[in-house]
C-alpha cells in the first residue's frame, strides 16, 4: 500500500459526520485523478445515503425521472458481487441508451467502473468511479487501480455504516495475533508466499489464518477483510 493511499484511508478513518465523509469523497476523486466518484447506500428499510461528485443538476434529474428503474449500473450491480466495467452491462434497451446519452450530457462521463457492496442486515451499496477516457486508457486505469478501489470502497462503506447506522454493525470478534499479523503483511503489499515466509509458516496455515479473520470480520474476500480490519484500527501498516 502506498503512503498516499494509507494517508487517504487514515483521513477517512477520522471522519465522524456524513458531511465530512462527503469531503473525503471529493478528496478521493482527486486522489484517483478521475472525473467523478460516487458512494450510494440503501439499507434493508430503504433508507438511502449518498456522497458523490456529480453535478447537482444531474442528481436532481435522476431523482425526478426515477432513473433507478432503468439505470443498467444499478440493475446490473444488484445482481453481482464483483466489480464491473460499465461496458459489460446491458445497455441494449432503448431506455438504457437514452439514459446513457443524457448522463453523458450532464457530465457523468463515457466510462465507469462500479463495485457492489453488501453489508449487514441487507444493506446494499455501490462505489463508482467514472471519467471521460478512451477504452484503452480506462482499461489501463482500472487494471492498475482495481485493488485500491475495492479497498477504499469497503473502507468508505464501513465508515458510513459506523456514522449513520451504528446499530446495524455486526458484533465485532477479536482477531488473534496471528490473524492480525497475516492481514497486516497483506496490507503492506506482501504476497501470500512472502507473508508465510515472514511468519515462518506454510501458505496453507496462512490461508487458515486469513479465512478465520475474514469470517470474524464478516468480509467477502481478503481485500474486504483488510479494509474492515484497517477501518477498525486493528492493523498498523
C-alpha positions as CSV (number, residue, x, y, z in Angstrom):
1,X,0.0,0.0,0.0
2,X,1.4,3.4,-1.0
3,X,1.9,6.1,1.7
4,X,-0.6,8.3,-0.2
5,X,-3.3,5.7,-0.1
6,X,-2.6,5.0,3.6
7,X,-2.9,8.7,4.3
8,X,-6.2,8.8,2.4
9,X,-7.6,5.9,4.4
10,X,-6.4,7.5,7.7
11,X,-8.3,10.7,6.7
12,X,-11.5,8.6,6.2
13,X,-11.0,6.9,9.5
14,X,-11.0,10.2,11.3
15,X,-14.3,11.2,9.8
16,X,-17.2,11.5,12.3
17,X,-20.1,13.0,10.2
18,X,-21.7,12.3,6.9
19,X,-20.8,15.9,5.8
20,X,-17.2,15.2,6.4
21,X,-17.4,12.0,4.5
22,X,-18.6,13.9,1.5
23,X,-15.4,16.0,1.7
24,X,-13.4,12.8,1.7
25,X,-15.3,11.6,-1.4
26,X,-14.1,14.7,-3.2
27,X,-10.6,14.1,-2.0
28,X,-10.7,10.5,-3.2
29,X,-11.8,11.7,-6.7
30,X,-8.8,13.9,-6.8
31,X,-6.6,11.1,-5.4
32,X,-7.5,8.8,-8.3
33,X,-7.4,11.7,-10.9
34,X,-10.9,10.9,-12.3
35,X,-13.9,13.0,-13.1
36,X,-16.4,11.6,-10.6
37,X,-16.5,9.3,-7.6
38,X,-19.8,8.1,-6.0
39,X,-20.9,6.2,-2.9
40,X,-24.5,5.3,-2.6
41,X,-26.0,3.1,0.1
42,X,-29.5,1.6,0.7
43,X,-30.4,-0.3,3.9
44,X,-33.0,-3.0,4.4
45,X,-35.7,-0.4,5.2
46,X,-35.0,1.6,2.1
47,X,-33.2,4.4,3.9
48,X,-30.6,6.0,1.5
49,X,-27.4,7.9,1.8
50,X,-25.2,9.2,-1.0
51,X,-21.8,11.0,-1.2
52,X,-20.8,12.0,-4.7
53,X,-19.2,14.5,-7.0
54,X,-21.9,14.6,-9.8
55,X,-23.4,17.9,-10.9
56,X,-26.4,18.6,-8.5
57,X,-28.5,19.2,-11.6
58,X,-27.9,15.5,-12.7
59,X,-28.8,14.2,-9.3
60,X,-32.0,16.2,-9.3
61,X,-32.8,15.0,-12.9
62,X,-32.0,11.4,-11.9
63,X,-34.4,11.5,-8.9
64,X,-37.1,13.4,-10.8
65,X,-37.2,10.8,-13.6
66,X,-36.7,7.9,-11.2
67,X,-33.9,6.6,-13.4
68,X,-33.0,3.9,-10.8
69,X,-35.7,1.8,-12.6
70,X,-33.7,1.8,-15.9
71,X,-30.1,2.5,-14.9
72,X,-28.1,-0.6,-16.1
73,X,-25.5,0.2,-13.4
74,X,-28.0,-0.2,-10.6
75,X,-29.9,-3.1,-12.1
76,X,-26.7,-4.9,-13.2
77,X,-24.7,-4.4,-10.0
78,X,-27.6,-5.5,-7.8
79,X,-27.2,-9.0,-9.3
80,X,-23.4,-9.0,-9.0
81,X,-20.9,-9.5,-6.2
82,X,-17.8,-8.4,-8.1
83,X,-16.6,-5.1,-9.6
84,X,-17.8,-4.5,-13.2
85,X,-16.9,-2.1,-16.0
86,X,-20.0,-0.3,-17.3
87,X,-19.3,-1.5,-20.9
88,X,-20.0,-5.1,-19.7
89,X,-23.5,-4.2,-18.5
90,X,-26.7,-4.4,-20.7
91,X,-27.3,-1.2,-22.5
92,X,-29.3,-2.8,-25.3
93,X,-32.7,-1.3,-24.4
94,X,-33.9,2.0,-25.9
95,X,-34.5,3.4,-22.4
96,X,-31.0,2.5,-21.3
97,X,-29.3,4.0,-24.3
98,X,-31.3,7.2,-23.9
99,X,-30.4,7.3,-20.2
100,X,-26.7,6.9,-21.0
101,X,-26.8,9.7,-23.6
102,X,-28.4,12.0,-21.1
103,X,-26.0,11.1,-18.4
104,X,-23.1,11.9,-20.7
105,X,-24.7,15.3,-21.5
106,X,-24.8,16.0,-17.8
107,X,-21.1,15.3,-17.5
108,X,-21.1,11.8,-15.9
109,X,-18.5,10.5,-18.3
110,X,-18.4,7.9,-21.0
111,X,-16.6,5.3,-18.8
112,X,-17.4,3.8,-15.5
113,X,-16.5,1.1,-13.0
114,X,-18.7,0.1,-10.1
115,X,-18.1,-2.1,-7.0
116,X,-21.2,-3.7,-5.4
117,X,-21.1,-3.9,-1.6
118,X,-23.3,-5.9,0.6
119,X,-23.3,-5.1,4.3
120,X,-25.1,-6.2,7.4
121,X,-28.9,-6.7,7.5
122,X,-29.5,-6.4,3.8
123,X,-27.6,-3.2,3.2
124,X,-26.5,-2.7,-0.4
125,X,-24.1,0.0,-1.6
126,X,-22.4,1.0,-4.8
127,X,-19.0,2.6,-5.1
128,X,-18.4,4.0,-8.5
129,X,-15.8,5.9,-10.5
130,X,-16.4,7.5,-13.9
131,X,-14.4,9.6,-16.4
132,X,-14.1,10.8,-19.9
133,X,-11.4,8.5,-21.3
134,X,-10.6,6.2,-24.3
135,X,-11.3,2.5,-23.9
136,X,-7.6,1.7,-23.7
137,X,-6.8,4.4,-21.1
138,X,-9.8,3.3,-19.0
139,X,-8.8,-0.3,-19.2
140,X,-5.3,0.6,-18.0
141,X,-6.7,2.7,-15.2
142,X,-9.0,0.0,-13.8
143,X,-6.4,-2.7,-14.1
144,X,-3.8,-0.6,-12.2
145,X,-6.3,0.6,-9.5
146,X,-8.8,-2.2,-9.0
147,X,-7.3,-3.5,-5.8
148,X,-7.1,0.0,-4.3
149,X,-10.6,0.9,-5.4
150,X,-12.0,-2.2,-3.8
151,X,-10.1,-1.5,-0.6
152,X,-11.3,2.1,-0.5
153,X,-14.9,1.2,-1.4
154,X,-15.2,-1.2,1.6
155,X,-13.4,1.3,3.8
156,X,-15.9,4.1,2.9
157,X,-18.8,1.8,3.4
158,X,-17.6,0.7,6.8
159,X,-17.3,4.3,7.9
160,X,-20.7,5.3,6.5
161,X,-22.3,2.4,8.5
162,X,-20.4,3.5,11.6
163,X,-21.6,7.1,11.3
164,X,-25.2,6.6,10.0
165,X,-26.4,3.3,11.3
166,X,-24.2,2.1,14.2
167,X,-26.9,-0.4,15.3
168,X,-26.6,-2.2,12.0
169,X,-23.0,-3.1,12.7
170,X,-22.4,-6.8,13.3
171,X,-20.8,-7.6,16.7
172,X,-17.1,-7.5,16.5
173,X,-14.9,-10.5,17.2
174,X,-11.3,-10.1,18.2
175,X,-8.6,-11.2,15.8
176,X,-5.9,-13.5,17.1
177,X,-2.3,-12.1,17.0
178,X,-1.5,-14.5,14.1
179,X,-4.6,-13.4,12.2
180,X,-3.7,-9.7,12.7
181,X,-0.1,-10.4,11.5
182,X,-1.3,-12.2,8.4
183,X,-3.7,-9.3,7.4
184,X,-1.0,-6.7,8.3
185,X,1.5,-8.2,5.9
186,X,-1.0,-8.4,3.1
187,X,-2.0,-4.8,3.7
188,X,1.7,-3.9,3.4
189,X,1.8,-5.5,-0.1
190,X,3.3,-8.8,0.7
191,X,2.3,-11.8,-1.5
192,X,0.9,-14.8,0.3
193,X,4.2,-16.6,-0.2
194,X,6.2,-13.7,1.3
195,X,3.8,-13.3,4.2
196,X,4.0,-17.0,5.0
197,X,7.8,-16.9,4.8
198,X,7.9,-13.8,7.1
199,X,5.8,-15.6,9.7
200,X,7.7,-18.9,9.3
201,X,4.5,-20.8,8.5
202,X,3.2,-22.7,5.4
203,X,1.0,-21.0,2.9
204,X,-1.7,-23.4,3.9
205,X,-1.5,-22.3,7.5
206,X,-1.5,-18.7,6.3
207,X,-4.7,-19.3,4.4
208,X,-6.3,-20.7,7.6
209,X,-5.5,-17.5,9.5
210,X,-6.8,-15.3,6.6
211,X,-10.0,-17.3,6.3
212,X,-10.6,-17.2,10.1
213,X,-10.0,-13.4,10.1
214,X,-12.3,-13.0,7.1
215,X,-15.1,-14.9,8.9
216,X,-14.7,-12.8,12.1
217,X,-14.8,-9.6,10.1
218,X,-17.8,-10.6,8.0
219,X,-15.7,-9.9,4.9
220,X,-16.5,-11.3,1.4
221,X,-12.8,-11.6,0.4
222,X,-9.3,-10.9,1.6
223,X,-9.2,-7.3,0.3
224,X,-12.5,-6.7,2.1
225,X,-11.1,-8.2,5.3
226,X,-8.1,-5.9,5.2
227,X,-10.3,-2.9,4.6
228,X,-12.5,-3.8,7.5
229,X,-9.6,-4.5,9.8
230,X,-8.0,-1.2,8.9
231,X,-11.2,0.8,9.4
232,X,-11.5,-0.7,12.9
233,X,-7.9,0.2,13.8
234,X,-6.8,-3.4,14.0
235,X,-3.9,-3.1,11.7
236,X,-0.8,-0.9,11.9
237,X,1.0,-0.6,8.5
